[in-house]
Amino acid sequence: MRILVGHASAHGSTAEIARRIAEVLRSQGASVDVERMGRITDPGGYDAVVLGSAVHHQAWLPEATEFVRRHRGDLLSRRVWLFSVGMSAGLPRLLRRPAHRAQDRRLAAALRDVVRPRGHLLLSGVTGPDLLPGAAGLLFRGIGGHFGDHRDWAEIEAWARRIARELSEDPAIASAGS
């Protein structure tokens, strides 16, 4: 089973998540390539594709959006999972859940009809003062935001194991590997 894990990362947090997903998939017996979406030329040679992007301004990075649109045909004929990395866990407790739900709905709706993913996971990444310079950082702190590494590695690994399990139970993948 060949799996592509593609990522679009502004500051490295999403790339690290992609590498962790790949590690888990490899530990479950898959052959996995990890690459920045801007460098992927042909996703057509893979049985499954996992794509993730940092979220800026409530949307995937332009590199990721362009990749999905350019390779839509290949992605529609494969098993695809998506993950998005925002910053909702850094928000004040009162805003966290509503922001997470709203962001998840918006991202899933924007991508669902384009590639028909089998799943979408919205995660929080790393939020630091250097990533929100000037007034944005002051505003974030002013509303009670918390800087830090908000990645939930256990959730990420469990999600990757679920992907591996779904693929191992998929008759089309199982027969292709025989």
N, C-alpha and C positions, 0 to 999 in steps of 0.2 A: 504494500500500500504506500503510495507516494503522496505526500501532503506538502503543500506550499503554505508557509506562514509569512504573509506580507504585512509590512507596517509602514506608517507615516508618522514620524516622531519629530516634534519640534525641538525638544531639549533632552531626549534620551530615555525618558520614563516609559514611553510606549514601546520603544525598541527593546528595552529590558523585559517588559511583559511578554513581548513576542518570543524572545529567546527562551523564557521560562516555559511558555506554552509548548514550544518545540521540544524542549528537554523532556517534558512529561509525555508528549506523543511518542518520542523516541523510546522512552522507557517502557512504552506499551507495545513496542515492536514495529513502529512505522518508520519509514524513510522520510526524513523531513528536511526541506530547504527553508532557510529563513533569509528574507531579503527586504530591503527597502522598496516600497512600491514603485518609486521612480526608476528603479534599476531592473524591474521585471519586464522581460520582453514577451514571454509566452507562458501564460498559466495553463495552456491547453494540455500539457503533458502530465498533469496531476490528477489523482483520483478525487482529491478534496482540497479545499482552499479555506484558510482561516486568515481573515484580513482585519487589521486594527489600525485605528488612527487616533491621534490626539484630537481633542475637541477644542476649537477656538471659535468664539462668537456663535456658540450653539450649533456648530457644523463641523464635519470632518475637514481636515486640511485639504487645500486645493489639489495637492499631489495625489491624495487618496481618492477624492471624488473623480478626478480625471481618469485615474487608473480603472475605477469601477465602470465608468461610462465607456472607456475605450475597449475594455475587455468583456463587456456585458454578455456577448454571445457565448464565450468560453465559460463564463461564470454561471450562466443560466443552465448549462449542461453538466454542471458539477455540483457536488455537495459543498455548500458554502456556510461558514459561520463568521459572524462579525463581532468585533469588540471595539468599544469606544472608551477613551480615557479622558475624563473631565476632572472636575475639582469639587464635586458636590460634598464630599466628605470633609472638606476644609471649611465649609460654610458653618455658620452658627447652627446649633442643634434644631432650632425651630424652622429653619429654612432648608435643611438638608433633604428631608424626604420629599417635600413638594418639588424642589429643584431637580432632584434625581428623577422623579416620575415624569416631570415635564420634559426633561432632556431626553430621557429614554423614549418617550412617545415621539418626540420630534425627529430624533435620529432614526429610529426604526421605521417611521413612516417615510422618511426621505429615501431610505435604501431598500425597503421591503419590495417595492414594485420593480426596482431596477434589477436585483439579483435573486430575489426570493430566498433569503437565507433560512437555514434550519434553526438558527438561534442568534440572538444578539445579547451581549453582555456589556452593560455599562459599568465601568470601574472608575475609581478615583486614582489619580496619579500623585505626582510630587508637585507641591505648590510652595514656591519659595519667594522671598522678597525680590530676588534678582529676576524672577520670571514675571513679576507684576511691578514694573518700575513706575516711579513717580506717583501720580495721582491714583492710579489703579491700585497700587499697593496700599496707599493710605486709606482709600475707600474700603478695600477688603478688610483691613484691620479695624477700620472704624465701625463696620457692621458686625464685628465679632468673629471674623474669619481667622482660621488657624493655619499657619504655614507648617509644612512638614511632608513626610512621605506617608501617604494615605493608601498605598497599595495593599490590598488584602491577598497575600500570596496563597493562603489556604483556599480562598474562593477561586482564584485563578487556576490553581492546580486541579481542584475538583472539577471545574468546568472543562479543562483540557482532558481529564480522564473520561468525562461524559462523552466528549467528542470521540475519543478513541473507542469507547464502548459502542456507541452508535454505529461507527464505521465497521467495527468487527462483526456487528449483528446485521449489517446491510448485505442482503444476498447478492446484489450487483457487484459490490466491492469484493466480497468473499470469492465469487466465481472468477472475477478478473485476476485475482491473486493466485489462483490455482494453476 
